[in-house]
Amino acid sequence: MLKISLNQWQIFCAVIDHGGYAKAAEILNRSHSSLHHAVTKLQDQLAVKLVEVQGKSLTLTEIGKVMHRHAKNLIEEAENIEKLAGLLDEGWETEITLAIENVYPKGYLPPILTQFYAENSTSRLQIKEVVLQGAVHTIRQKQADIVITPLVPTGFLGHPLMVQRLRPFVHKTNPLHQKNSLTTVRQLRDHLQVVIRDNAPAQRDPAPGWLRSEQRWTVDSFYQAKEIMRCGQGFCWAPEEIFEKEDDFVALEGEMDLTRVVPLHLVLPHGDVSGPGVQLLTRLFKEAHQRPDMPL
């Protein structure tokens, strides 16, 4: 038998997460003394010191920090088990949110979604576009059920789907194309670069990618980038399918290979707590990327 109940771990985490007994008591609708007694009993049962008082603040000991981290995982897993039971009992989810990195080839979507609708016409589908750290934020905040992302944050697993290749494109009237010679990195650095905006609400980490141009214009989508570049100014790293039907745009050839390689992964932010609709859509994405004949 376990010495510590799940409720004791929940009280311990609430006291720490809310900065002390007073706020935790208010949140849990319990008395200050009952929470203090619960934490004291927890320490006695474990025979280790988890918290200590420094001035008016309650702080974790080194052992307490480790136990707090594991207790949070334990509580989250218990909550997930309860959610999973509900999902399995209810059947198809009411709504599924799919977040897709903007460089993902959209040609994959029609056959995937057609098959998904044929097998599940019950779930509503929300599809949103994310860019770089915007995908990471969506995963960490669990704002989608499935995320296709070039970046997999720590603590999550990603299933590799494909490798997308980006090349620098310009309009035919752009000076970089008109010079009729191979493009150098120095020339790119001195030229206007059109960049797709990272749509994370708060940018904490440096955006990946080539951002060495002194002058950059930042836009929300490849569509906006394309329209701006029609004036003959600016280059943009983009997937080939964005410009493949545009005769007025060309990919720059360089003295060295200018191709950027972006791996794309499928991540389930909620992990194993996924209903049958999410599992179906996940399977369809994986199967699509195992087919060599899938159109881009």
Secondary structure, 3 states (H helix, E strand, C coil): CCCCCHHHHHHHHHHHHCCCHHHHHHHHCCCHHHHHHHHHHHHHHHCCCCEEEECCEEEECHHHHHHHHHHHHHHHHHHHHHHHHHHHHHCCCCEEEEEEECCCCHHHHHHHHHHHHHHCCCCEEEEEEECCHHHHHHHHCCCCCEEEECCCCCCCCEEEEEEEEEEEEEECCCHHHHCCCCECHHHHHCCCEEEECCCCCCCCCCCCCCCCCCCEEEECCHHHHHHHHCCCCCEEEEEHHHHCCCCCEEECCECCCCCEEEEEEEECCCCCCCCHHHHHHHHHHHHHCCCCCCCC
